[in-house]
Amino acid sequence: MAMGFGYSVAYFLGVILPWLFDIQTHSLAPLGMVPLCMALTYSLMRSQRETIQELNIGLEKKIALRTEELSFANRKLQSTQKQISKYIDPNVVEKIFEGEFTAELSHCRKKLTMFFSDIKDFTQFTDSSDPEDVAKLLNEYLGEMAQIVRTWGGTIPQFTGDSIYAIFGAPDSQGDQGDALSCVRMATEMQERMKTLREKWWNQGIQLPFDIRCGIHTGMANVGNYGSEGFMEYSAIGLNTNLASRLEQVCEPGEIYLSHATWALVKEEIPCEEVGTIEIKGFHYTIQTYRVLLNDV
């Protein structure tokens, strides 16, 4: 109806009104029709203005309502993403929400720097402590370490008890050297943070001198989604993943062990010393190993 009225007003202003002015100028002026025409014109223009104002108000209300709906949906999406990020690594969640990852069982070969760590004598602590105390300490430890991993751009496929498995190079990569450097620097920050936690726990009555062991290796791995169609996880597997895990197992408490492949990428910026060749279970050859000089980093 508003559109029909608009066309009528346009027709009047474009066709009828000029005709009336022509008539009033030549023949109706003596009869006093000019004021009448002016009054009619003013009335129509005012009516048109009011109609336009009503349309604008209605449009503004619709825009405001739609904006609020979109804002609510966006807040809901952000809240959902935040909650999911507590169960799945944020790097993976971000890729899912951006549409870069699909929920299908697939993987590819990528060069990664892989990290493993665990707490020495943690099993002894769990055997001699109340479950509530174990859970509290473990959650604090994993929370602190996970934050450090994320700060350096790593991805955590999984926690297993007190063990942490992190990868650098997937889903995003800083380049082979960048990934290796970030991983090693992350590990050094973890060792430094562990000193603070150890002192805190000691003051809380926990006597065990907790230390963490870290193993790092760089190599090709199969990275992607593993599991079933109904439940899957993003991870990296392969021989090189096993090597990183084995390095952590032979590492001295409080130290960071690197494979030769990782050492070659970081040696210009990270002070290290050679540990020597180590026989590692599952490998038919010895592994050249290096230790990060934590006091010099």
C-alpha positions as CSV (number, residue, x, y, z in Angstrom):
1,M,0.0,0.0,0.0
2,A,2.9,2.4,0.8
3,M,4.4,1.7,-2.6
4,G,1.1,2.4,-4.3
5,F,0.7,5.6,-2.4
6,G,4.2,6.7,-3.4
7,Y,3.5,6.2,-7.0
8,S,0.2,8.2,-6.7
9,V,2.1,11.1,-5.0
10,A,4.8,11.0,-7.7
11,Y,2.1,11.1,-10.4
12,F,0.4,14.0,-8.8
13,L,3.7,16.0,-8.4
14,G,4.9,15.2,-11.8
15,V,1.8,15.4,-13.9
16,I,-1.3,16.8,-12.1
17,L,0.4,19.6,-10.1
18,P,2.1,21.2,-13.1
19,W,-1.2,21.1,-14.9
20,L,-2.9,22.8,-12.0
21,F,-0.3,25.5,-11.8
22,D,-0.7,26.1,-15.5
23,I,-4.5,26.4,-15.0
24,Q,-4.3,28.6,-12.0
25,T,-1.8,30.9,-13.7
26,H,-4.0,31.4,-16.8
27,S,-7.5,31.0,-15.6
28,L,-8.0,30.1,-12.0
29,A,-5.9,32.8,-10.4
30,P,-8.8,35.3,-10.5
31,L,-11.0,32.7,-8.7
32,G,-8.5,32.4,-5.8
33,M,-7.4,28.8,-6.5
34,V,-3.7,29.4,-5.9
35,P,-4.0,29.1,-2.1
36,L,-6.1,25.9,-2.5
37,C,-3.5,24.3,-4.7
38,M,-0.7,25.3,-2.4
39,A,-2.6,23.8,0.6
40,L,-3.2,20.6,-1.3
41,T,0.4,20.3,-2.3
42,Y,1.6,20.9,1.3
43,S,-0.9,18.3,2.6
44,L,0.3,15.7,0.1
45,M,4.0,16.4,0.8
46,R,3.4,16.2,4.6
47,S,1.5,12.9,4.1
48,Q,4.4,11.5,2.0
49,R,7.0,12.6,4.5
50,E,5.0,10.9,7.4
51,T,4.7,7.7,5.3
52,I,8.5,7.7,4.6
53,Q,9.2,8.3,8.3
54,E,7.0,5.4,9.2
55,L,8.7,3.2,6.7
56,N,12.1,4.3,8.1
57,I,11.1,3.6,11.6
58,G,9.8,0.1,10.7
59,L,13.0,-0.6,8.8
60,E,15.2,0.6,11.6
61,K,13.3,-1.7,14.0
62,K,13.8,-4.6,11.7
63,I,17.5,-3.9,11.3
64,A,17.9,-3.5,15.1
65,L,16.1,-6.8,15.7
66,R,18.1,-8.6,13.0
67,T,21.4,-7.1,14.4
68,E,20.5,-8.4,17.9
69,E,19.6,-11.8,16.6
70,L,23.0,-12.0,14.7
71,S,24.8,-10.7,17.8
72,F,23.1,-13.4,20.0
73,A,24.0,-16.1,17.5
74,N,27.6,-15.0,17.3
75,R,27.9,-15.0,21.1
76,K,26.4,-18.5,21.2
77,L,28.9,-19.6,18.6
78,Q,31.8,-18.1,20.5
79,S,30.6,-19.8,23.7
80,T,30.3,-23.1,21.9
81,Q,33.7,-22.8,20.4
82,K,35.2,-21.9,23.8
83,Q,33.6,-24.9,25.5
84,I,34.7,-27.3,22.7
85,S,38.2,-26.0,23.0
86,K,38.3,-27.4,26.5
87,Y,38.0,-30.9,25.1
88,I,39.8,-30.5,21.7
89,D,42.9,-28.5,21.1
90,P,42.0,-24.9,20.2
91,N,44.1,-25.0,17.0
92,V,41.9,-27.9,15.7
93,V,38.7,-26.3,16.9
94,E,39.5,-23.1,15.0
95,K,40.1,-25.0,11.8
96,I,36.8,-26.8,12.2
97,F,34.8,-23.6,12.8
98,E,36.6,-22.0,9.8
99,G,35.6,-24.9,7.6
100,E,39.1,-26.0,6.9
101,F,38.7,-29.4,8.7
102,T,36.0,-31.9,7.9
103,A,34.8,-34.7,10.2
104,E,36.2,-37.6,8.1
105,L,38.9,-40.2,8.6
106,S,41.8,-38.8,6.6
107,H,45.5,-38.0,7.1
108,C,48.6,-36.8,5.3
109,R,52.3,-36.9,5.6
110,K,53.9,-33.9,7.1
111,K,57.2,-33.0,8.7
112,L,56.6,-32.3,12.4
113,T,58.5,-31.7,15.6
114,M,57.1,-34.0,18.2
115,F,57.3,-33.6,22.0
116,F,56.7,-36.0,24.8
117,S,57.0,-35.4,28.6
118,D,56.0,-37.0,31.8
119,I,56.6,-36.5,35.6
120,K,59.2,-38.7,37.2
121,D,57.8,-40.8,40.1
122,F,54.3,-39.6,39.6
123,T,53.0,-43.2,39.9
124,Q,54.7,-43.3,43.4
125,F,52.8,-40.2,44.3
126,T,49.4,-41.6,43.1
127,D,50.0,-44.8,45.1
128,S,50.6,-42.9,48.3
129,S,48.1,-40.0,48.0
130,D,44.3,-39.5,48.2
131,P,42.7,-39.4,44.7
132,E,41.4,-35.9,45.4
133,D,45.0,-34.6,46.0
134,V,46.2,-36.4,42.9
135,A,43.5,-34.9,40.7
136,K,44.1,-31.4,42.1
137,L,47.9,-31.6,41.5
138,L,47.5,-33.2,38.1
139,N,45.0,-30.7,36.9
140,E,47.1,-27.8,38.0
141,Y,50.2,-29.3,36.3
142,L,48.4,-30.0,33.0
143,G,46.7,-26.6,33.0
144,E,50.0,-24.8,33.4
145,M,51.8,-26.9,30.8
146,A,48.9,-26.8,28.3
147,Q,49.0,-23.0,28.4
148,I,52.7,-23.0,27.6
149,V,52.1,-25.3,24.7
150,R,49.5,-23.0,23.3
151,T,51.6,-19.9,23.8
152,W,54.3,-21.4,21.6
153,G,51.8,-22.5,18.9
154,G,51.8,-26.2,19.6
155,T,48.9,-28.7,19.3
156,I,48.1,-31.2,22.0
157,P,46.5,-34.4,20.5
158,Q,46.1,-36.0,23.9
159,F,46.9,-36.2,27.6
160,T,47.6,-39.6,29.1
161,G,47.8,-39.4,32.8
162,D,50.7,-37.1,33.6
163,S,52.1,-37.5,30.0
164,I,51.8,-34.7,27.5
165,Y,52.1,-35.3,23.7
166,A,52.4,-32.1,21.6
167,I,53.2,-31.5,17.9
168,F,54.5,-28.5,16.0
169,G,53.9,-28.2,12.3
170,A,50.2,-29.2,12.2
171,P,47.7,-28.0,11.6
172,D,49.7,-24.8,11.1
173,S,53.5,-24.6,10.5
174,Q,56.2,-22.0,11.1
175,G,58.5,-23.9,8.8
176,D,60.8,-26.8,9.9
177,Q,63.2,-24.6,11.8
178,G,60.5,-22.4,13.3
179,D,58.5,-25.4,14.5
180,A,61.6,-27.0,16.1
181,L,62.7,-23.8,17.8
182,S,59.2,-23.1,19.2
183,C,59.0,-26.7,20.5
184,V,62.4,-26.5,22.2
185,R,61.7,-23.1,23.7
186,M,58.4,-24.4,24.9
187,A,60.1,-27.3,26.7
188,T,62.6,-24.9,28.4
189,E,59.7,-22.8,29.7
190,M,58.0,-25.9,31.0
191,Q,61.2,-26.9,32.9
192,E,61.4,-23.4,34.4
193,R,57.7,-23.4,35.3
194,M,58.2,-26.8,37.0
195,K,60.6,-25.2,39.5
196,T,57.8,-22.9,40.6
197,L,55.3,-25.6,40.9
198,R,57.7,-27.9,42.7
199,E,58.3,-25.2,45.4
200,K,54.6,-24.6,45.7
201,W,53.8,-28.2,46.1
202,W,56.6,-28.7,48.7
203,N,55.1,-25.9,50.8
204,Q,51.7,-27.6,50.6
205,G,53.2,-30.8,52.2
206,I,54.1,-32.8,49.1
207,Q,57.6,-34.2,49.7
208,L,58.4,-35.8,46.3
209,P,60.8,-33.7,44.3
210,F,58.8,-33.8,41.0
211,D,60.9,-33.4,37.8
212,I,59.8,-33.7,34.2
213,R,61.5,-35.5,31.4
214,C,61.2,-34.1,27.8
215,G,62.0,-35.8,24.5
216,I,61.9,-34.0,21.1
217,H,62.3,-35.3,17.6
218,T,61.7,-33.9,14.1
219,G,60.6,-36.1,11.2
220,M,57.8,-37.2,8.9
221,A,54.6,-38.4,10.4
222,N,51.1,-39.3,9.4
223,V,48.9,-36.5,10.8
224,G,45.1,-36.3,10.6
225,N,41.9,-37.7,12.0
226,Y,42.0,-41.2,13.6
227,G,39.3,-43.3,15.2
228,S,35.9,-44.2,13.9
229,E,33.1,-42.4,12.0
230,G,31.4,-41.8,15.3
231,F,34.4,-40.6,17.3
232,M,37.8,-39.4,16.1
233,E,40.8,-37.4,17.3
234,Y,43.4,-35.3,15.5
235,S,46.8,-36.8,16.0
236,A,50.1,-37.8,14.4
237,I,51.5,-41.3,14.4
238,G,54.4,-43.2,12.9
239,L,58.0,-44.3,13.6
240,N,59.2,-40.8,14.3
241,T,56.5,-40.3,16.8
242,N,57.7,-43.4,18.6
243,L,61.2,-42.1,18.6
244,A,60.2,-38.9,20.3
245,S,58.4,-40.9,22.9
246,R,61.4,-43.2,23.5
247,L,63.7,-40.1,23.9
248,E,61.5,-38.9,26.7
249,Q,61.7,-42.3,28.4
250,V,65.5,-42.4,28.4
251,C,65.8,-38.7,29.3
252,E,67.3,-37.7,32.7
253,P,64.8,-36.0,35.1
254,G,64.8,-32.3,34.7
255,E,66.4,-32.5,31.3
256,I,65.4,-32.0,27.6
257,Y,66.7,-34.5,25.1
258,L,66.8,-33.8,21.4
259,S,67.4,-36.1,18.4
260,H,70.1,-35.2,15.9
261,A,67.4,-34.1,13.4
262,T,66.0,-31.5,15.9
263,W,69.4,-30.5,17.1
264,A,70.5,-29.6,13.5
265,L,67.6,-27.2,13.2
266,V,68.1,-25.4,16.5
267,K,71.8,-25.6,17.2
268,E,72.5,-22.0,16.1
269,E,70.1,-20.6,18.7
270,I,69.8,-23.2,21.4
271,P,72.9,-24.2,23.4
272,C,73.2,-28.0,23.6
273,E,75.7,-30.6,24.4
274,E,76.1,-34.1,23.0
275,V,74.9,-36.9,25.2
276,G,76.2,-39.6,22.8
277,T,74.5,-42.4,21.0
278,I,71.7,-44.2,22.8
279,E,70.2,-47.6,22.2
280,I,66.4,-47.2,22.1
281,K,63.9,-50.0,22.4
282,G,62.2,-50.7,19.1
283,F,65.0,-49.3,16.9
284,H,67.7,-51.4,15.4
285,Y,70.2,-48.5,15.3
286,T,71.5,-46.2,18.0
287,I,70.2,-42.6,18.2
288,Q,72.5,-39.6,18.4
289,T,71.2,-37.5,21.3
290,Y,71.7,-34.0,22.7
291,R,70.8,-32.3,25.9
292,V,69.6,-28.7,26.1
293,L,71.9,-26.6,28.4
294,L,69.0,-25.1,30.4
295,N,71.3,-22.8,32.4
296,D,72.5,-21.2,29.2
297,V,69.2,-20.8,27.4
